[in-house]
Amino acid sequence: VVWLAGAEGHELVPAIAHGYDAQLLARMGSIPVEAHNVTAAAFRSGEPARAAADGPTPGAVAIPLLSESATTGVLAAELP
């Protein structure tokens, strides 16, 4: 999923995704930038973040999307 910063910069909104159907993407909702997850952490820090898989819960990797002056979004992927 590619998450982009919302207009006010307080949330990340899903822009495009691979592996999810359009209905699920529409229902994903936003992520507050202060949330306790790897996507929000990568956005706040401007550094890649990851979480290990835990049993049936997949792991994740999040890579910030950077412009010259700010982090503009995050590319996040779930991993087995």
All heavy atoms as a GROMACS GRO file, in nm:
protein
  560
    1VAL      N    1   0.085  -0.118   0.000
    1VAL     CA    2   0.000   0.000   0.000
    1VAL      C    3   0.089   0.123   0.000
    1VAL      O    4   0.186   0.129   0.075
    1VAL     CB    5  -0.092   0.004   0.125
    1VAL    CG1    6  -0.176   0.131   0.128
    1VAL    CG2    7  -0.181  -0.119   0.131
    2VAL      N    8   0.055   0.220  -0.082
    2VAL     CA    9   0.119   0.350  -0.077
    2VAL      C   10   0.027   0.441   0.003
    2VAL      O   11  -0.088   0.461  -0.034
    2VAL     CB   12   0.145   0.409  -0.217
    2VAL    CG1   13   0.196   0.552  -0.207
    2VAL    CG2   14   0.242   0.321  -0.294
    3TRP      N   15   0.080   0.490   0.115
    3TRP     CA   16   0.007   0.582   0.202
    3TRP      C   17   0.060   0.722   0.180
    3TRP      O   18   0.182   0.742   0.184
    3TRP     CB   19   0.029   0.542   0.348
    3TRP     CG   20  -0.024   0.407   0.384
    3TRP    CD1   21   0.042   0.289   0.374
    3TRP    CD2   22  -0.154   0.377   0.434
    3TRP    NE1   23  -0.040   0.187   0.416
    3TRP    CE2   24  -0.161   0.238   0.453
    3TRP    CE3   25  -0.266   0.455   0.464
    3TRP    CZ2   26  -0.274   0.176   0.502
    3TRP    CZ3   27  -0.378   0.392   0.513
    3TRP    CH2   28  -0.382   0.254   0.531
    4LEU      N   29  -0.027   0.819   0.158
    4LEU     CA   30   0.015   0.957   0.140
    4LEU      C   31  -0.034   1.042   0.256
    4LEU      O   32  -0.140   1.015   0.313
    4LEU     CB   33  -0.040   1.013   0.008
    4LEU     CG   34   0.011   0.944  -0.118
    4LEU    CD1   35  -0.054   1.005  -0.240
    4LEU    CD2   36   0.164   0.949  -0.128
    5ALA      N   37   0.043   1.145   0.288
    5ALA     CA   38   0.004   1.236   0.395
    5ALA      C   39  -0.124   1.308   0.356
    5ALA      O   40  -0.139   1.353   0.242
    5ALA     CB   41   0.115   1.336   0.421
    6GLY      N   42  -0.217   1.317   0.452
    6GLY     CA   43  -0.341   1.391   0.430
    6GLY      C   44  -0.313   1.540   0.420
    6GLY      O   45  -0.202   1.587   0.449
    7ALA      N   46  -0.414   1.615   0.381
    7ALA     CA   47  -0.400   1.759   0.358
    7ALA      C   48  -0.344   1.834   0.479
    7ALA      O   49  -0.264   1.924   0.465
    7ALA     CB   50  -0.534   1.818   0.317
    8GLU      N   51  -0.387   1.796   0.598
    8GLU     CA   52  -0.342   1.865   0.720
    8GLU      C   53  -0.213   1.805   0.777
    8GLU      O   54  -0.155   1.859   0.870
    8GLU     CB   55  -0.451   1.859   0.827
    8GLU     CG   56  -0.580   1.929   0.787
    8GLU     CD   57  -0.562   2.078   0.774
    8GLU    OE1   58  -0.491   2.137   0.858
    8GLU    OE2   59  -0.616   2.135   0.678
    9GLY      N   60  -0.171   1.688   0.724
    9GLY     CA   61  -0.049   1.624   0.772
    9GLY      C   62  -0.065   1.546   0.901
    9GLY      O   63   0.034   1.504   0.959
   10HIS      N   64  -0.189   1.522   0.944
   10HIS     CA   65  -0.213   1.450   1.069
   10HIS      C   66  -0.246   1.303   1.048
   10HIS      O   67  -0.259   1.228   1.145
   10HIS     CB   68  -0.327   1.515   1.147
   10HIS     CG   69  -0.302   1.658   1.180
   10HIS    ND1   70  -0.204   1.698   1.268
   10HIS    CD2   71  -0.361   1.771   1.137
   10HIS    CE1   72  -0.203   1.829   1.277
   10HIS    NE2   73  -0.297   1.876   1.197
   11GLU      N   74  -0.263   1.263   0.922
   11GLU     CA   75  -0.300   1.125   0.894
   11GLU      C   76  -0.241   1.081   0.761
   11GLU      O   77  -0.201   1.164   0.678
   11GLU     CB   78  -0.452   1.111   0.889
   11GLU     CG   79  -0.516   1.190   0.777
   11GLU     CD   80  -0.668   1.185   0.780
   11GLU    OE1   81  -0.725   1.120   0.868
   11GLU    OE2   82  -0.728   1.245   0.691
   12LEU      N   83  -0.232   0.950   0.744
   12LEU     CA   84  -0.190   0.889   0.618
   12LEU      C   85  -0.312   0.823   0.557
   12LEU      O   86  -0.388   0.754   0.626
   12LEU     CB   87  -0.081   0.786   0.643
   12LEU     CG   88   0.047   0.840   0.706
   12LEU    CD1   89   0.135   0.726   0.754
   12LEU    CD2   90   0.121   0.928   0.606
   13VAL      N   91  -0.332   0.845   0.428
   13VAL     CA   92  -0.447   0.787   0.359
   13VAL      C   93  -0.397   0.694   0.249
   13VAL      O   94  -0.297   0.720   0.184
   13VAL     CB   95  -0.539   0.898   0.301
   13VAL    CG1   96  -0.602   0.978   0.412
   13VAL    CG2   97  -0.463   0.989   0.208
   14PRO      N   98  -0.466   0.580   0.229
   14PRO     CA   99  -0.423   0.487   0.125
   14PRO      C  100  -0.448   0.546  -0.013
   14PRO      O  101  -0.557   0.596  -0.042
   14PRO     CB  102  -0.509   0.363   0.151
   14PRO     CG  103  -0.630   0.414   0.221
   14PRO     CD  104  -0.586   0.534   0.299
   15ALA      N  105  -0.346   0.544  -0.097
   15ALA     CA  106  -0.358   0.599  -0.232
   15ALA      C  107  -0.372   0.489  -0.336
   15ALA      O  108  -0.461   0.494  -0.420
   15ALA     CB  109  -0.238   0.687  -0.263
   16ILE      N  110  -0.282   0.392  -0.332
   16ILE     CA  111  -0.288   0.277  -0.423
   16ILE      C  112  -0.242   0.153  -0.347
   16ILE      O  113  -0.174   0.163  -0.245
   16ILE     CB  114  -0.202   0.297  -0.548
   16ILE    CG1  115  -0.056   0.323  -0.512
   16ILE    CG2  116  -0.255   0.410  -0.636
   16ILE    CD1  117   0.038   0.328  -0.631
   17ALA      N  118  -0.282   0.038  -0.399
   17ALA     CA  119  -0.243  -0.087  -0.333
   17ALA      C  120  -0.233  -0.198  -0.436
   17ALA      O  121  -0.298  -0.194  -0.540
   17ALA     CB  122  -0.344  -0.123  -0.225
   18HIS      N  123  -0.155  -0.298  -0.403
   18HIS     CA  124  -0.144  -0.419  -0.484
   18HIS      C  125  -0.178  -0.536  -0.394
   18HIS      O  126  -0.131  -0.543  -0.280
   18HIS     CB  127  -0.002  -0.435  -0.538
   18HIS     CG  128   0.015  -0.560  -0.616
   18HIS    ND1  129  -0.037  -0.576  -0.742
   18HIS    CD2  130   0.076  -0.676  -0.584
   18HIS    CE1  131  -0.008  -0.697  -0.786
   18HIS    NE2  132   0.061  -0.760  -0.692
   19GLY      N  133  -0.260  -0.626  -0.443
   19GLY     CA  134  -0.296  -0.744  -0.366
   19GLY      C  135  -0.421  -0.727  -0.282
   19GLY      O  136  -0.459  -0.818  -0.209
   20TYR      N  137  -0.484  -0.612  -0.288
   20TYR     CA  138  -0.608  -0.585  -0.218
   20TYR      C  139  -0.713  -0.548  -0.322
   20TYR      O  140  -0.682  -0.475  -0.416
   20TYR     CB  141  -0.594  -0.467  -0.120
   20TYR     CG  142  -0.498  -0.490  -0.008
   20TYR    CD1  143  -0.367  -0.445  -0.015
   20TYR    CD2  144  -0.537  -0.557   0.108
   20TYR    CE1  145  -0.277  -0.464   0.088
   20TYR    CE2  146  -0.448  -0.577   0.211
   20TYR     CZ  147  -0.319  -0.531   0.201
   20TYR     OH  148  -0.231  -0.551   0.304
   21ASP      N  149  -0.836  -0.595  -0.304
   21ASP     CA  150  -0.938  -0.552  -0.400
   21ASP      C  151  -0.982  -0.409  -0.371
   21ASP      O  152  -0.955  -0.354  -0.264
   21ASP     CB  153  -1.056  -0.649  -0.405
   21ASP     CG  154  -1.139  -0.654  -0.278
   21ASP    OD1  155  -1.153  -0.550  -0.211
   21ASP    OD2  156  -1.192  -0.762  -0.247
   22ALA      N  157  -1.045  -0.347  -0.468
   22ALA     CA  158  -1.083  -0.205  -0.458
   22ALA      C  159  -1.175  -0.179  -0.340
   22ALA      O  160  -1.166  -0.074  -0.276
   22ALA     CB  161  -1.148  -0.159  -0.587
   23GLN      N  162  -1.264  -0.272  -0.308
   23GLN     CA  163  -1.356  -0.253  -0.195
   23GLN      C  164  -1.280  -0.248  -0.063
   23GLN      O  165  -1.310  -0.167   0.023
   23GLN     CB  166  -1.461  -0.363  -0.192
   23GLN     CG  167  -1.560  -0.353  -0.306
   23GLN     CD  168  -1.658  -0.469  -0.306
   23GLN    OE1  169  -1.627  -0.578  -0.256
   23GLN    NE2  170  -1.776  -0.446  -0.360
   24LEU      N  171  -1.182  -0.335  -0.047
   24LEU     CA  172  -1.103  -0.334   0.078
   24LEU      C  173  -1.022  -0.206   0.088
   24LEU      O  174  -1.014  -0.145   0.194
   24LEU     CB  175  -1.013  -0.456   0.086
   24LEU     CG  176  -0.927  -0.466   0.211
   24LEU    CD1  177  -1.014  -0.470   0.337
   24LEU    CD2  178  -0.837  -0.586   0.206
   25LEU      N  179  -0.962  -0.164  -0.022
   25LEU     CA  180  -0.885  -0.040  -0.021
   25LEU      C  181  -0.974   0.078   0.020
   25LEU      O  182  -0.935   0.161   0.101
   25LEU     CB  183  -0.824  -0.013  -0.158
   25LEU     CG  184  -0.738   0.112  -0.170
   25LEU    CD1  185  -0.619   0.107  -0.075
   25LEU    CD2  186  -0.691   0.131  -0.312
   26ALA      N  187  -1.097   0.081  -0.030
   26ALA     CA  188  -1.190   0.189   0.005
   26ALA      C  189  -1.227   0.188   0.153
   26ALA      O  190  -1.256   0.292   0.211
   26ALA     CB  191  -1.316   0.178  -0.081
   27ARG      N  192  -1.224   0.070   0.216
   27ARG     CA  193  -1.262   0.059   0.358
   27ARG      C  194  -1.144   0.072   0.453
   27ARG      O  195  -1.161   0.074   0.575
   27ARG     CB  196  -1.329  -0.076   0.383
   27ARG     CG  197  -1.463  -0.091   0.319
   27ARG     CD  198  -1.536  -0.215   0.369
   27ARG     NE  199  -1.447  -0.323   0.405
   27ARG     CZ  200  -1.454  -0.448   0.360
   27ARG    NH1  201  -1.546  -0.482   0.275
   27ARG    NH2  202  -1.370  -0.540   0.400
   28MET      N  203  -1.022   0.080   0.402
   28MET     CA  204  -0.904   0.083   0.489
   28MET      C  205  -0.904   0.200   0.586
   28MET      O  206  -0.856   0.188   0.697
   28MET     CB  207  -0.776   0.086   0.406
   28MET     CG  208  -0.730  -0.047   0.362
   28MET     SD  209  -0.568  -0.033   0.286
   28MET     CE  210  -0.545  -0.201   0.234
   29GLY      N  211  -0.950   0.314   0.544
   29GLY     CA  212  -0.947   0.430   0.631
   29GLY      C  213  -0.807   0.487   0.640
   29GLY      O  214  -0.715   0.449   0.567
   30SER      N  215  -0.789   0.581   0.730
   30SER     CA  216  -0.661   0.649   0.744
   30SER      C  217  -0.586   0.599   0.867
   30SER      O  218  -0.642   0.532   0.952
   30SER     CB  219  -0.683   0.800   0.754
   30SER     OG  220  -0.760   0.830   0.868
   31ILE      N  221  -0.458   0.634   0.874
   31ILE     CA  222  -0.373   0.602   0.989
   31ILE      C  223  -0.328   0.734   1.050
   31ILE      O  224  -0.264   0.815   0.981
   31ILE     CB  225  -0.248   0.522   0.946
   31ILE    CG1  226  -0.286   0.389   0.883
   31ILE    CG2  227  -0.156   0.501   1.066
   31ILE    CD1  228  -0.166   0.314   0.825
   32PRO      N  229  -0.356   0.760   1.177
   32PRO     CA  230  -0.301   0.881   1.240
   32PRO      C  231  -0.148   0.874   1.238
   32PRO      O  232  -0.090   0.766   1.261
   32PRO     CB  233  -0.354   0.874   1.383
   32PRO     CG  234  -0.471   0.781   1.378
   32PRO     CD  235  -0.441   0.683   1.268
   33VAL      N  236  -0.081   0.984   1.210
   33VAL     CA  237   0.066   0.980   1.204
   33VAL      C  238   0.128   0.950   1.340
   33VAL      O  239   0.244   0.911   1.346
   33VAL     CB  240   0.126   1.110   1.143
   33VAL    CG1  241   0.081   1.127   1.000
   33VAL    CG2  242   0.094   1.230   1.226
   34GLU      N  243   0.053   0.963   1.448
   34GLU     CA  244   0.104   0.930   1.581
   34GLU      C  245   0.071   0.786   1.622
   34GLU      O  246   0.100   0.745   1.734
   34GLU     CB  247   0.046   1.026   1.685
   34GLU     CG  248   0.091   1.170   1.664
   34GLU     CD  249   0.243   1.187   1.667
   34GLU    OE1  250   0.310   1.119   1.747
   34GLU    OE2  251   0.293   1.267   1.588
   35ALA      N  252   0.014   0.706   1.530
   35ALA     CA  253  -0.022   0.567   1.560
   35ALA      C  254   0.102   0.486   1.594
   35ALA      O  255   0.214   0.518   1.554
   35ALA     CB  256  -0.096   0.505   1.442
   36HIS      N  257   0.079   0.378   1.669
   36HIS     CA  258   0.187   0.288   1.710
   36HIS      C  259   0.193   0.172   1.612
   36HIS      O  260   0.146   0.062   1.641
   36HIS     CB  261   0.164   0.240   1.854
   36HIS     CG  262   0.274   0.154   1.906
   36HIS    ND1  263   0.399   0.204   1.935
   36HIS    CD2  264   0.279   0.023   1.934
   36HIS    CE1  265   0.476   0.105   1.978
   36HIS    NE2  266   0.404  -0.005   1.978
   37ASN      N  267   0.245   0.197   1.490
   37ASN     CA  268   0.267   0.091   1.393
   37ASN      C  269   0.384   0.130   1.303
   37ASN      O  270   0.431   0.244   1.307
   37ASN     CB  271   0.139   0.061   1.312
   37ASN     CG  272   0.091   0.176   1.230
   37ASN    OD1  273   0.169   0.244   1.164
   37ASN    ND2  274  -0.040   0.199   1.232
   38VAL      N  275   0.432   0.035   1.221
   38VAL     CA  276   0.551   0.062   1.141
   38VAL      C  277   0.528   0.167   1.033
   38VAL      O  278   0.621   0.241   0.999
   38VAL     CB  279   0.610  -0.067   1.080
   38VAL    CG1  280   0.658  -0.161   1.187
   38VAL    CG2  281   0.514  -0.136   0.988
   39THR      N  282   0.408   0.175   0.980
   39THR     CA  283   0.380   0.274   0.876
   39THR      C  284   0.391   0.415   0.932
   39THR      O  285   0.461   0.500   0.875
   39THR     CB  286   0.240   0.250   0.816
   39THR    OG1  287   0.235   0.116   0.763
   39THR    CG2  288   0.209   0.348   0.706
   40ALA      N  289   0.327   0.441   1.043
   40ALA     CA  290   0.334   0.573   1.105
   40ALA      C  291   0.476   0.602   1.154
   40ALA      O  292   0.525   0.715   1.142
   40ALA     CB  293   0.234   0.584   1.219
   41ALA      N  294   0.544   0.501   1.207
   41ALA     CA  295   0.681   0.521   1.255
   41ALA      C  296   0.774   0.561   1.141
   41ALA      O  297   0.858   0.650   1.157
   41ALA     CB  298   0.732   0.395   1.324
   42ALA      N  299   0.761   0.497   1.026
   42ALA     CA  300   0.845   0.532   0.911
   42ALA      C  301   0.815   0.675   0.865
   42ALA      O  302   0.907   0.749   0.828
   42ALA     CB  303   0.822   0.433   0.797
   43PHE      N  304   0.689   0.714   0.869
   43PHE     CA  305   0.653   0.850   0.830
   43PHE      C  306   0.715   0.953   0.925
   43PHE      O  307   0.774   1.051   0.882
   43PHE     CB  308   0.501   0.865   0.826
   43PHE     CG  309   0.456   1.001   0.782
   43PHE    CD1  310   0.453   1.034   0.648
   43PHE    CD2  311   0.420   1.097   0.874
   43PHE    CE1  312   0.414   1.161   0.606
   43PHE    CE2  313   0.380   1.224   0.834
   43PHE     CZ  314   0.378   1.256   0.699
   44ARG      N  315   0.700   0.928   1.055
   44ARG     CA  316   0.752   1.024   1.154
   44ARG      C  317   0.904   1.038   1.149
   44ARG      O  318   0.959   1.147   1.158
   44ARG     CB  319   0.709   0.983   1.295
   44ARG     CG  320   0.564   1.003   1.325
   44ARG     CD  321   0.535   0.982   1.473
   44ARG     NE  322   0.584   0.856   1.524
   44ARG     CZ  323   0.515   0.743   1.529
   44ARG    NH1  324   0.391   0.738   1.483
   44ARG    NH2  325   0.568   0.634   1.581
   45SER      N  326   0.973   0.925   1.136
   45SER     CA  327   1.119   0.926   1.145
   45SER      C  328   1.188   0.955   1.013
   45SER      O  329   1.304   0.996   1.012
   45SER     CB  330   1.168   0.791   1.198
   45SER     OG  331   1.149   0.690   1.100
   46GLY      N  332   1.120   0.928   0.902
   46GLY     CA  333   1.186   0.939   0.772
   46GLY      C  334   1.284   0.827   0.747
   46GLY      O  335   1.367   0.833   0.657
   47GLU      N  336   1.276   0.720   0.827
   47GLU     CA  337   1.363   0.603   0.816
   47GLU      C  338   1.279   0.478   0.796
   47GLU      O  339   1.166   0.470   0.846
   47GLU     CB  340   1.445   0.586   0.945
   47GLU     CG  341   1.538   0.702   0.976
   47GLU     CD  342   1.658   0.706   0.883
   47GLU    OE1  343   1.701   0.600   0.835
   47GLU    OE2  344   1.708   0.817   0.860
   48PRO      N  345   1.332   0.376   0.726
   48PRO     CA  346   1.259   0.250   0.712
   48PRO      C  347   1.228   0.190   0.849
   48PRO      O  348   1.303   0.207   0.945
   48PRO     CB  349   1.355   0.161   0.634
   48PRO     CG  350   1.444   0.256   0.561
   48PRO     CD  351   1.459   0.375   0.655
   49ALA      N  352   1.116   0.119   0.856
   49ALA     CA  353   1.076   0.051   0.980
   49ALA      C  354   1.026  -0.088   0.944
   49ALA      O  355   0.981  -0.112   0.832
   49ALA     CB  356   0.966   0.131   1.050
   50ARG      N  357   1.035  -0.179   1.040
   50ARG     CA  358   0.986  -0.315   1.015
   50ARG      C  359   0.930  -0.375   1.142
   50ARG      O  360   0.962  -0.332   1.253
   50ARG     CB  361   1.097  -0.403   0.959
   50ARG     CG  362   1.211  -0.425   1.056
   50ARG     CD  363   1.320  -0.507   0.990
   50ARG     NE  364   1.436  -0.517   1.076
   50ARG     CZ  365   1.455  -0.614   1.167
   50ARG    NH1  366   1.365  -0.708   1.183
   50ARG    NH2  367   1.562  -0.615   1.241
   51ALA      N  368   0.846  -0.475   1.122
   51ALA     CA  369   0.790  -0.552   1.233
   51ALA      C  370   0.798  -0.699   1.193
   51ALA      O  371   0.763  -0.735   1.080
   51ALA     CB  372   0.646  -0.512   1.259
   52ALA      N  373   0.843  -0.782   1.284
   52ALA     CA  374   0.855  -0.925   1.257
   52ALA      C  375   0.717  -0.991   1.259
   52ALA      O  376   0.627  -0.946   1.330
   52ALA     CB  377   0.945  -0.990   1.362
   53ALA      N  378   0.703  -1.096   1.180
   53ALA     CA  379   0.581  -1.176   1.184
   53ALA      C  380   0.569  -1.238   1.323
   53ALA      O  381   0.669  -1.268   1.389
   53ALA     CB  382   0.586  -1.284   1.077
   54ASP      N  383   0.446  -1.258   1.367
   54ASP     CA  384   0.420  -1.316   1.498
   54ASP      C  385   0.307  -1.417   1.486
   54ASP      O  386   0.190  -1.379   1.486
   54ASP     CB  387   0.383  -1.205   1.597
   54ASP     CG  388   0.364  -1.256   1.738
   54ASP    OD1  389   0.410  -1.368   1.769
   54ASP    OD2  390   0.304  -1.184   1.820
   55GLY      N  391   0.344  -1.545   1.470
   55GLY     CA  392   0.243  -1.649   1.453
   55GLY      C  393   0.165  -1.624   1.325
   55GLY      O  394   0.223  -1.607   1.218
   56PRO      N  395   0.032  -1.616   1.334
   56PRO     CA  396  -0.049  -1.596   1.214
   56PRO      C  397  -0.048  -1.451   1.163
   56PRO      O  398  -0.094  -1.423   1.053
   56PRO     CB  399  -0.189  -1.635   1.259
   56PRO     CG  400  -0.191  -1.606   1.405
   56PRO     CD  401  -0.051  -1.638   1.453
   57THR      N  402   0.005  -1.359   1.242
   57THR     CA  403   0.010  -1.218   1.203
   57THR      C  404   0.133  -1.195   1.116
   57THR      O  405   0.245  -1.226   1.157
   57THR     CB  406   0.017  -1.128   1.327
   57THR    OG1  407  -0.094  -1.156   1.411
   57THR    CG2  408   0.017  -0.981   1.289
   58PRO      N  409   0.114  -1.141   0.994
   58PRO     CA  410   0.229  -1.120   0.907
   58PRO      C  411   0.319  -1.008   0.958
   58PRO      O  412   0.277  -0.922   1.035
   58PRO     CB  413   0.166  -1.081   0.773
   58PRO     CG  414   0.032  -1.025   0.809
   58PRO     CD  415  -0.012  -1.098   0.933
   59GLY      N  416   0.443  -1.010   0.914
   59GLY     CA  417   0.535  -0.901   0.942
   59GLY      C  418   0.509  -0.787   0.846
   59GLY      O  419   0.421  -0.796   0.757
   60ALA      N  420   0.583  -0.679   0.860
   60ALA     CA  421   0.564  -0.565   0.772
   60ALA      C  422   0.693  -0.487   0.757
   60ALA      O  423   0.779  -0.489   0.845
   60ALA     CB  424   0.456  -0.472   0.827
   61VAL      N  425   0.705  -0.420   0.645
   61VAL     CA  426   0.814  -0.328   0.620
   61VAL      C  427   0.752  -0.199   0.566
   61VAL      O  428   0.654  -0.202   0.493
   61VAL     CB  429   0.919  -0.386   0.522
   61VAL    CG1  430   0.860  -0.416   0.387
   61VAL    CG2  431   1.039  -0.296   0.511
   62ALA      N  432   0.807  -0.086   0.609
   62ALA     CA  433   0.754   0.045   0.568
   62ALA      C  434   0.872   0.134   0.529
   62ALA      O  435   0.965   0.152   0.608
   62ALA     CB  436   0.673   0.108   0.680
   63ILE      N  437   0.866   0.188   0.410
   63ILE     CA  438   0.972   0.273   0.357
   63ILE      C  439   0.915   0.413   0.334
   63ILE      O  440   0.816   0.429   0.260
   63ILE     CB  441   1.025   0.218   0.222
   63ILE    CG1  442   1.063   0.071   0.232
   63ILE    CG2  443   1.140   0.304   0.171
   63ILE    CD1  444   1.172   0.039   0.331
   64PRO      N  445   0.973   0.515   0.396
   64PRO     CA  446   0.920   0.650   0.377
   64PRO      C  447   0.943   0.701   0.235
   64PRO      O  448   1.042   0.667   0.172
   64PRO     CB  449   0.997   0.734   0.479
   64PRO     CG  450   1.122   0.658   0.502
   64PRO     CD  451   1.089   0.513   0.484
   65LEU      N  452   0.850   0.780   0.187
   65LEU     CA  453   0.862   0.848   0.057
   65LEU      C  454   0.903   0.992   0.087
   65LEU      O  455   0.828   1.065   0.154
   65LEU     CB  456   0.729   0.842  -0.017
   65LEU     CG  457   0.672   0.702  -0.038
   65LEU    CD1  458   0.534   0.710  -0.101
   65LEU    CD2  459   0.766   0.617  -0.122
   66LEU      N  460   1.020   1.030   0.042
   66LEU     CA  461   1.078   1.158   0.079
   66LEU      C  462   1.081   1.256  -0.037
   66LEU      O  463   1.108   1.219  -0.150
   66LEU     CB  464   1.221   1.136   0.130
   66LEU     CG  465   1.239   1.035   0.242
   66LEU    CD1  466   1.386   1.009   0.267
   66LEU    CD2  467   1.170   1.081   0.368
   67SER      N  468   1.053   1.382  -0.007
   67SER     CA  469   1.075   1.490  -0.102
   67SER      C  470   1.197   1.567  -0.052
   67SER      O  471   1.259   1.529   0.047
   67SER     CB  472   0.952   1.581  -0.110
   67SER     OG  473   0.940   1.659   0.008
   68GLU      N  474   1.229   1.677  -0.113
   68GLU     CA  475   1.344   1.757  -0.069
   68GLU      C  476   1.325   1.814   0.070
   68GLU      O  477   1.421   1.836   0.143
   68GLU     CB  478   1.369   1.872  -0.166
   68GLU     CG  479   1.424   1.825  -0.298
   68GLU     CD  480   1.456   1.941  -0.390
   68GLU    OE1  481   1.488   2.051  -0.341
   68GLU    OE2  482   1.450   1.922  -0.511
   69SER      N  483   1.198   1.838   0.109
   69SER     CA  484   1.175   1.907   0.236
   69SER      C  485   1.097   1.827   0.340
   69SER      O  486   1.091   1.871   0.454
   69SER     CB  487   1.101   2.038   0.209
   69SER     OG  488   0.977   2.011   0.148
   70ALA      N  489   1.039   1.715   0.303
   70ALA     CA  490   0.954   1.645   0.400
   70ALA      C  491   0.930   1.500   0.358
   70ALA      O  492   0.958   1.461   0.246
   70ALA     CB  493   0.819   1.716   0.412
   71THR      N  494   0.876   1.424   0.450
   71THR     CA  495   0.826   1.291   0.418
   71THR      C  496   0.684   1.310   0.366
   71THR      O  497   0.601   1.373   0.432
   71THR     CB  498   0.826   1.200   0.543
   71THR    OG1  499   0.958   1.194   0.596
   71THR    CG2  500   0.780   1.060   0.509
   72THR      N  501   0.656   1.256   0.248
   72THR     CA  502   0.525   1.277   0.185
   72THR      C  503   0.434   1.157   0.195
   72THR      O  504   0.314   1.168   0.171
   72THR     CB  505   0.542   1.314   0.037
   72THR    OG1  506   0.613   1.209  -0.029
   72THR    CG2  507   0.618   1.444   0.022
   73GLY      N  508   0.489   1.042   0.231
   73GLY     CA  509   0.409   0.922   0.242
   73GLY      C  510   0.496   0.803   0.279
   73GLY      O  511   0.612   0.819   0.315
   74VAL      N  512   0.436   0.683   0.265
   74VAL     CA  513   0.505   0.560   0.303
   74VAL      C  514   0.461   0.448   0.208
   74VAL      O  515   0.342   0.436   0.178
   74VAL     CB  516   0.471   0.518   0.448
   74VAL    CG1  517   0.535   0.385   0.485
   74VAL    CG2  518   0.514   0.626   0.545
   75LEU      N  519   0.556   0.366   0.164
   75LEU     CA  520   0.526   0.241   0.094
   75LEU      C  521   0.534   0.132   0.199
   75LEU      O  522   0.640   0.112   0.260
   75LEU     CB  523   0.627   0.217  -0.018
   75LEU     CG  524   0.620   0.079  -0.084
   75LEU    CD1  525   0.486   0.058  -0.153
   75LEU    CD2  526   0.736   0.061  -0.181
   76ALA      N  527   0.423   0.063   0.222
   76ALA     CA  528   0.419  -0.041   0.326
   76ALA      C  529   0.379  -0.175   0.264
   76ALA      O  530   0.294  -0.179   0.175
   76ALA     CB  531   0.319  -0.004   0.434
   77ALA      N  532   0.440  -0.284   0.311
   77ALA     CA  533   0.410  -0.416   0.261
   77ALA      C  534   0.405  -0.515   0.377
   77ALA      O  535   0.487  -0.507   0.469
   77ALA     CB  536   0.514  -0.461   0.159
   78GLU      N  537   0.310  -0.608   0.369
   78GLU     CA  538   0.304  -0.718   0.465
   78GLU      C  539   0.390  -0.831   0.412
   78GLU      O  540   0.396  -0.856   0.292
   78GLU     CB  541   0.161  -0.767   0.482
   78GLU     CG  542   0.073  -0.668   0.552
   78GLU     CD  543  -0.068  -0.722   0.574
   78GLU    OE1  544  -0.103  -0.829   0.518
   78GLU    OE2  545  -0.142  -0.658   0.648
   79LEU      N  546   0.459  -0.902   0.504
   79LEU     CA  547   0.546  -1.012   0.468
   79LEU      C  548   0.518  -1.131   0.558
   79LEU      O  549   0.492  -1.114   0.676
   79LEU     CB  550   0.692  -0.970   0.485
   79LEU     CG  551   0.735  -0.844   0.410
   79LEU    CD1  552   0.871  -0.798   0.459
   79LEU    CD2  553   0.738  -0.870   0.262
   80PRO      N  554   0.528  -1.252   0.500
   80PRO     CA  555   0.504  -1.371   0.585
   80PRO      C  556   0.612  -1.389   0.691
   80PRO      O  557   0.718  -1.334   0.681
   80PRO     CB  558   0.504  -1.488   0.486
   80PRO     CG  559   0.558  -1.435   0.359
   80PRO     CD  560   0.557  -1.286   0.365
   0.00000   0.00000   0.00000
